[in-house]
Amino acid sequence: MYALGKILGHETLTICVIIANRVKKEYSPDYKKAVDKLIRTVLQRLII
């Protein structure tokens, strides 16, 4: 994605949400809610 963005002259970005700690074997019980919140937060910041 970054290479393609560079070739096309675009700025690229990756934003991730942490849904698991594999070392501790802990997982988010409702990861979809965390992903939805991340998407909404990013979109809100982009329009400001």
C-alpha positions in Angstrom: 0.0 0.0 0.0 2.8 2.4 0.9 4.7 1.7 -2.4 1.5 2.1 -4.5 0.7 5.3 -2.7 4.2 6.6 -3.3 4.0 5.7 -7.0 0.7 7.4 -7.4 1.8 10.5 -5.4 -0.5 9.9 -2.4 0.2 10.1 1.3 -0.6 6.9 3.0 -1.3 5.9 6.6 -2.0 2.9 8.7 -4.2 3.0 11.8 -4.6 -0.1 14.0 -6.7 -1.2 16.9 -5.3 -3.6 19.4 -7.7 -6.5 20.0 -5.5 -9.1 21.5 -2.5 -9.6 23.7 -1.3 -13.0 22.6 1.5 -13.2 25.2 -1.0 -12.9 28.1 -3.7 -14.7 26.1 -6.1 -11.9 26.6 -8.6 -11.0 23.9 -11.1 -8.2 23.5 -14.5 -9.8 24.0 -16.2 -7.3 21.6 -13.5 -6.4 19.1 -16.1 -5.1 16.6 -17.0 -2.4 19.0 -13.4 -1.3 19.3 -12.9 -1.3 15.5 -16.1 0.7 15.0 -15.0 3.2 17.6 -11.6 3.6 15.9 -13.2 4.1 12.5 -15.6 6.8 13.9 -12.8 8.6 15.7 -10.5 8.7 12.7 -13.3 9.9 10.4 -14.2 12.6 12.9 -10.6 13.8 13.1 -10.3 13.9 9.3 -13.3 16.2 8.9 -12.2 18.8 11.6 
